[in-house]
Amino acid sequence: MPGVDIVFDNGDFLWDIAAKYTMTLFSEAGEVMAIDLGGTMAALNEAIACQEAQG
């Protein structure tokens, strides 16, 4: 689903997703897709390190 945004207001939600291996999306008709989250935690940590390095 190109261009899909996930809006959340709790930072723990982002860390919870990063700690998972797969995120499965559903619609009223059932499962739409499963997204591989492998490497998500490493990418999030690298993004934070990059932001911290920029000051």
Secondary structure, DSSP 4 states (H G I P E B T S, - for coil): -TT-----S-HHHHHHHHT-SEEEEEETTEEEEEEE-TTHHHHHHHHHHHHHHH-
